[in-house]
Amino acid sequence: MAAKLRSRQTGSNRFPGRRQNRRLRNFQRLGRAPLSSQRPNRKIRSRRRSSSIAIKPFSNSAIKPAIERPLPTPRQQKLWYTFMAAGHSAAAFDAYSTRRALSRNDGTEGNPLLRPFAHSNAMYAATQVSPAVMDYVGRRMMTSTHPTLRKFWWVPQVAGAGFSFGAGMHNYALTQ
C-alpha cells in the first residue's frame, strides 16, 4: 500500500515542467501574463512572443449585425425634419387655440387625456407628446426593413400635423 501511495504522489509530479509549459502557452495565446506562482522555465522565456501579437477579440472578425436597417437618404432626412417642425408647430397652434376658446367659454376640451391640462400652460407641453410619438413612428418606418413601410414613412407625421392643424382651425373659428 505504501508503494501505491508513493506512485500516486510521484505520478502527478512526474514531469514538472510539462504542465507549466502548457499553461504558459495558453497564457501566451490569450495575450496575458502568467500568475506569479507559475513562473516559466528559462528555455520557454527565450521563446516568448511579444505582447503586440496578442489576440484581440472582434478585431478582425466580420460579425453581421442582428438587424441591418437601411439608412435614410439626405432628402428623406430633410423632409423628416420639415414634417417634424410642421407637426410640432401645428400642435402648438392647437394648444393656443384651445386655451383661447376655453378662456372665452366658447367650448370644452374634447380629448379626455388633455382635460387635466386644459386650464393651465401645461397644455402646450402636453400637446407635444403626440407629434413626438409620430416622429418616432415615422423614423422607424423610414429605416424599416419592410419595403412598403419605407415608402409610407411620412404618413404618421403628415396625418398628425393635419389633425392638429384642423383642430386648431376649428377652435380658432369658434372664437371669431
C-alpha positions in Angstrom: 0.0 0.0 0.0 2.9 2.3 0.7 4.2 1.7 -2.8 0.8 2.7 -4.3 0.8 6.0 -2.3 4.3 6.8 -3.4 3.5 6.2 -7.1 0.4 8.5 -6.9 2.4 11.2 -5.3 5.2 11.0 -7.9 2.7 10.4 -10.7 1.3 13.9 -10.6 4.8 15.4 -10.4 6.5 13.0 -12.8 7.0 15.8 -15.5 7.1 19.0 -13.5 7.9 21.3 -16.4 5.3 20.0 -18.9 2.3 21.4 -17.1 3.9 24.7 -16.6 4.9 24.9 -20.2 1.3 24.1 -21.3 -0.1 26.8 -19.0 2.4 29.3 -20.3 1.5 28.5 -23.9 -2.2 29.0 -23.1 -1.5 32.4 -21.5 0.6 33.4 -24.5 -2.3 32.6 -26.8 -4.6 34.7 -24.8 -2.1 37.5 -24.5 -2.0 37.5 -20.7 0.9 37.2 -18.4 1.0 34.0 -16.2 0.4 34.3 -12.5 3.5 34.9 -10.3 3.2 31.3 -8.9 3.5 29.9 -12.4 7.0 31.1 -13.4 8.2 29.7 -16.7 11.4 27.9 -17.3 14.4 29.7 -18.8 14.1 27.8 -22.1 10.5 29.0 -22.5 11.3 32.5 -21.5 13.5 32.9 -24.5 10.7 31.7 -26.9 8.1 34.1 -25.5 6.2 36.1 -28.1 5.8 39.9 -27.8 2.6 41.2 -26.3 1.7 43.0 -29.6 0.8 39.7 -31.2 -1.9 39.1 -28.6 -5.3 38.1 -29.9 -7.8 40.9 -29.8 -11.4 39.7 -29.7 -13.5 41.1 -32.6 -10.6 43.0 -34.1 -10.6 41.2 -37.5 -13.8 39.3 -37.3 -16.7 40.3 -39.5 -19.7 40.0 -37.4 -23.0 40.5 -39.1 -25.4 42.8 -37.0 -28.6 41.2 -35.9 -30.7 43.6 -37.9 -29.5 45.6 -40.9 -31.5 48.8 -41.2 -31.3 50.9 -44.4 -30.1 54.4 -43.8 -32.3 57.4 -44.7 -31.3 59.5 -47.7 -30.4 63.2 -47.2 -33.7 64.1 -48.9 -35.6 61.9 -46.5 -33.8 63.4 -43.5 -34.7 66.9 -44.7 -38.3 66.0 -45.2 -38.5 64.3 -41.8 -37.2 67.4 -40.0 -39.6 69.5 -42.0 -42.6 67.3 -41.1 -41.3 67.3 -37.5 -41.3 71.1 -37.4 -44.8 71.3 -39.0 -46.3 68.7 -36.6 -44.9 70.4 -33.5 -46.0 73.8 -34.8 -49.5 72.6 -35.6 -49.7 71.1 -32.0 -48.7 74.4 -30.5 -51.3 76.2 -32.6 -53.9 73.7 -31.5 -52.9 74.3 -27.8 -53.1 78.0 -28.3 -56.5 78.0 -30.0 -57.8 75.5 -27.3 -56.7 77.8 -24.5 -58.2 80.8 -26.2 -61.6 79.0 -26.7 -61.6 77.8 -23.1 -60.8 81.2 -21.7 -63.8 82.7 -23.6 -66.1 79.9 -22.5 -66.7 79.0 -26.2 -66.2 75.3 -25.8 -64.7 72.4 -23.8 -61.7 70.2 -24.3 -62.8 67.1 -26.2 -59.7 65.0 -25.6 -60.1 63.3 -22.1 -56.3 62.8 -21.8 -55.8 66.6 -22.2 -58.6 67.8 -20.0 -56.5 67.9 -16.8 -54.1 70.3 -18.6 -56.8 72.4 -20.4 -56.8 75.4 -18.0 -53.0 75.7 -17.5 -49.9 76.4 -19.5 -49.0 72.7 -19.3 -51.3 72.3 -22.2 -48.5 73.4 -24.5 -46.2 70.7 -23.3 -48.9 68.0 -23.2 -49.8 68.6 -26.8 -46.2 68.0 -27.9 -46.4 64.3 -26.9 -48.4 63.2 -29.9 -46.1 64.8 -32.5 -43.1 63.3 -30.7 -44.6 59.8 -31.0 -45.5 60.4 -34.6 -41.9 61.5 -35.3 -40.6 58.3 -33.7 -43.0 56.1 -35.7 -42.1 57.9 -38.9 -38.4 57.5 -38.3 -38.8 53.8 -37.5 -40.8 53.3 -40.7 -38.2 55.2 -42.7 -35.5 52.8 -41.6 -37.7 49.7 -41.6 -36.6 46.5 -43.5 -40.1 46.2 -44.9 -40.3 48.0 -48.3 -43.9 49.1 -48.0 -43.3 50.8 -44.7 -40.3 52.6 -46.1 -42.5 54.0 -48.9 -45.1 55.4 -46.4 -42.8 56.7 -43.6 -44.2 60.2 -44.0 -47.9 59.3 -43.3 -47.8 59.4 -39.5 -46.2 62.8 -39.3 -48.4 64.4 -42.0 -51.6 62.9 -40.5 -50.7 64.1 -37.0 -49.9 67.6 -38.3 -53.1 67.7 -40.3 -55.3 66.7 -37.4 -53.6 69.2 -35.1 -54.0 72.0 -37.6 -57.6 71.0 -38.3 -58.4 71.1 -34.6 -56.6 74.4 -34.2 -58.6 75.9 -37.1 -61.9 74.6 -35.6 -61.1 76.2 -32.2 -60.0 79.4 -33.9 -63.3 79.6 -35.8 -65.2 79.2 -32.5 -63.6 82.3 -31.1 -64.2 84.5 -34.2 
